[in-house]
Amino acid sequence: MITETTSGNRGLLQAEALIFESGHATGTGVDLPAPKGTPNKLGGLGRKAALDLPGFSEPETMRHYVRLSQKNYAIDLGLFPLGSCTMKHNPRLNERAARFEGFADLHPLQPTSTIQGALELMEELAHWLCTLTGMPAVALSPKAGAHGEFCGMLAIKAALEAKGEGHRKRVLVPHSAHGTNPATAVAAGFIVDEIEGDEDGRVDLADVTAKLGPDVAAIMITNPNTCGLFEPDIKKIADAVHAAGAYFYCDGANYNAIVGKVRPGDLGIDAMHINLHKTFSTPHGGGGPGAGPTVLSEALAPFAPLPLIVIDKTGGKHQLAFAEHVEELAGTGKKPFGRMCAFHGQMGMFTRALAYMMSHGSDGLRQVAEDAVLNANYLLARLRPHFNAPFGERPCMHEVLLDDSSIKPKGVETIDMAKALLDEGYHPFTTYFPLVVHGAMLIEPTETEPKRELDRFADVMIALAERVNAGDVEFFKQAPKLTPMRRLDDTRAARQPKLRWKRGDNASAAKHAAE
Ligand SMILES: *Cc1c(COP(=O)(O)O)cnc(C)c1O
């Protein structure tokens, strides 16, 4: 904690303890008489010891969360350079649309006759996603990118089983892949086989061809890839994969770089998730809420999961087809593999994403990709003279990949740069990802940053590089000095996580932080 002031506050930034430490279990924000004459129905299983929950009045609760929120970094506060995460501005228009009561106040179990507008919105969103990607079908229900990957891999599994090829178990995944790709393949019951990258940071076509075989179910490739580069051999890879009887899963997390410019369907992709919370500006961070609709090719479309939106032939009304309708789907060629979640997906995110699409229009969405790539290349051009940029001789897509090879010999590593950025008032870039580049610093400015903001950020990065050159290593090792918590022991936190809080626990943490 901050030690200079008596209160622990720092100017307008209030020190704030955990809610458990400051609340009183006996306090409460409500004033209701205890219920009288209600028989205890717990059969003797009632809790004996105190529950030790915090108790706060309404104003104390407000202050607690506002103080916490002011310790947080937010896209509304400044540039959020977190690579691969596409932290772009969340337009207020989206928020307005999401709050319309006809969308916001629905219950998932309402009769479909009362939610026609919401179903129409889902249909419209599906139409935009299919048109943009050049794919015939989309499953809207996956609740995040990783969940969309799972959906795509389950569709591939169902398609293989329908062909009597359930023995195909191997899935090829490049070394540079996001960790969710191999995790998804394993969760869906496949075995991961790693493929090499070439010197230019791209998938090695020769290695792909060599590894294809009659036991290969699919390949999972990110395009543009996690090094921020477009895979030029993507069509050749797709052809080779299909010739070998396998399917092509594309991780669409980097779709922001190509939206409106390239249709994944034209590249021979069979399934791809779209992170609405990345490309289509729905707010995310801190674990949610995400939405990962998954587009499917002709070959996989029949296996799309339930629920399906179907138009009832008699009344022209939208209906939702669930498990109980599976028999009615017989003869339609549809063979849903199951379902991804309880209801229909993230309605609030659907509304925001569609508002974003419609306010941009198709020309505006193309410009999103163009400006995202332009902004990244502007940063690359400004930062390249001061940092090592692997693959940086050529233009990048929407992300700038730097590493610490030029500063490490002087005693400063990627982690130290990231901590120094915290003191400078920035959320750090993505550190040590992709794993194929040692000491990676992955920066994604997105199209929503004006040149002024890009310059502010570049000036800070350059000033830090100059500080490294001046030999001020201690400055970096001490960082962050100005944050509520100083440098934490990440390794210990990962190896010995404390998953339960006990009263009195935090006193030592606060002391540790003050040191
Ligand atoms: C973000 C991301 C994912 C996972 O998406 P979530 O919505 O976080 O589950 C997968 N792959 C890549 C390359 C990503 O950047």
The ligand as an SDF file (V2000), in Angstrom:
LIG
                    3D

 15 15  0  0  0  0  0  0  0  0999 V2000
   -9.2160  -14.0620  -27.5600 C   0  0  0  0  0  0  0  0  0  0  0  0
   -8.6870  -15.2120  -28.3040 C   0  0  0  0  0  0  0  0  0  0  0  0
   -9.2580  -16.4940  -28.1960 C   0  0  0  0  0  0  0  0  0  0  0  0
  -10.3070  -16.8630  -27.1770 C   0  0  0  0  0  0  0  0  0  0  0  0
  -11.4250  -16.0630  -27.1730 O   0  0  0  0  0  0  0  0  0  0  0  0
  -12.2690  -15.8280  -25.8260 P   0  0  0  0  0  0  0  0  0  0  0  0
  -13.4230  -15.0280  -26.2770 O   0  0  0  0  0  0  0  0  0  0  0  0
  -11.3520  -15.0980  -24.8910 O   0  0  0  0  0  0  0  0  0  0  0  0
  -12.6370  -17.1740  -25.2930 O   0  0  0  0  0  0  0  0  0  0  0  0
   -8.7830  -17.4940  -29.0160 C   0  0  0  0  0  0  0  0  0  0  0  0
   -7.7760  -17.2650  -29.8710 N   0  0  0  0  0  0  0  0  0  0  0  0
   -7.1860  -16.0590  -29.9910 C   0  0  0  0  0  0  0  0  0  0  0  0
   -6.0860  -15.8570  -31.0150 C   0  0  0  0  0  0  0  0  0  0  0  0
   -7.6110  -14.9880  -29.2050 C   0  0  0  0  0  0  0  0  0  0  0  0
   -7.0220  -13.7870  -29.3090 O   0  0  0  0  0  0  0  0  0  0  0  0
  1  2  1  0
  2  3  1  0
  2 14  2  0
  3  4  1  0
  3 10  2  0
  4  5  1  0
  5  6  1  0
  6  7  2  0
  6  8  1  0
  6  9  1  0
 10 11  1  0
 11 12  2  0
 12 13  1  0
 12 14  1  0
 14 15  1  0
M  END
$$$$
